[in-house]
């Protein structure tokens, strides 16, 4: 198979005086007599700017609106969205293959949704038991995220937990109001006094799953353990993976509707 260089050299040998030829891709060569020298003169001083044949670009966006706006700016009839539910990411492949035409698949816009600070904080403590005082302080510091019980009832429970730290808890009894009543005894100068400490067993939180998104209602349950009179407590978020996936699907749907591009759940390499 004859190479381009060999073809140019053959033409050079046939040329008595310097001349120029152009190749099929638009390049220009100067050929000297007898083929002793061949020099490309397509753009001798690099003054011409050649437009790329296709866009090769990968951008990373940080918000849902930014992804939608970028895709709408560059999209064509074959643009496709890939939603990876496990990675919390949406990739817009601008130049994806058409049904009857392969494309370069080189122009991509990626949005990886970051979790909100509230979601990260509550997820980290979910299912972990804390000492009585530490648990009370956590609820008190993050009371703004709690929709139910009321702020007053929540702060009352936190205050009681902080006050009754040096008592001997003996058992827990579920009340008619579906709270947990922790019975305890405390020593006085005269005798042992028996009392109870009531704490809500169910909580409703309002948390944004991802940064910048609206709050989503999340249910949580009280978890506890009695060990030799000592009480440890915690919060267990209910079905949080289902909540996360539902919110992710809502965002994917919103991006697809905003851009007018089809979406598939999966990933592209």
Steps between C-alpha positions, in 0.01 A plus 500: 500500500647833394533755779431868465870579530587255221233653276640847561854379429389339173344825388813686602719283277277576206512873551775699330437824686370578848123470519224458753241231553207464737396178670143386552497629858595854388871491583737675254857393410779675307694255280848582374670369185578128488327447828804599699292689750133508599368758744155547640379857455142459612550766767869586506477754782207342687279800430194303402265369768342169406162413651496151657300240312305421820478618862701304753407647837408376846349744749393448861195692620398560860125563489197352327425828318859530374481153343166575336621833359823352364326206331237728348776722358687222318250215453410342168254231392718218638585651842434246776494524882648219713379490862714291736286458810781338700742787434248785535608623157345604169715509186380681191674353194452775243628310196367152570446253216189533286313179407657485153811709554797462734633812667809594700335494848762753609294791630367439851348697786498334843307590813589312818250596768663571840310405815380786716668565833177411681464167319863411564474588871186296575613209283825476695323469837222269376503171691779606738430516873635795695540569872199676647651849516658479154169391346314786669751755373478363146120536496524846649759619245305362204145573617446718190489182289226339714140556390342268758482486795455874551797715587368541855458128562839426349678756716318371810629150428853634446485691829379194690778288350759753608361533853454131576848377423587344834202277552459125479275402208316176565261441208317655205122504454313606184237762589150552358636796300753263338792656684764306692493548875830410664446422867784581733583522869706765669634503851401779736600557861191315618420230247509386141267699278344346190424717195473482122660680206282518189656530152329496158551178305425646156646805330427671169794686347513749215830450316625595152656186355733691267661841529270779388190281473169531687441326835369144489303340783694219669366281781722391788461278804650509848744221581625433853677257730503455877821362642545480879287808555671704229290622206637545145284639222503550126301573186431256216400663172225307324554372142744777415625323187146498364474871578831576326410302189158667476654848519768406244233379257311826544812698408569278197142548381528876544823516296352283223189717480700823507741394224260299291756217482432130557648339813615149583600370844854370479853619435721559199876451485 
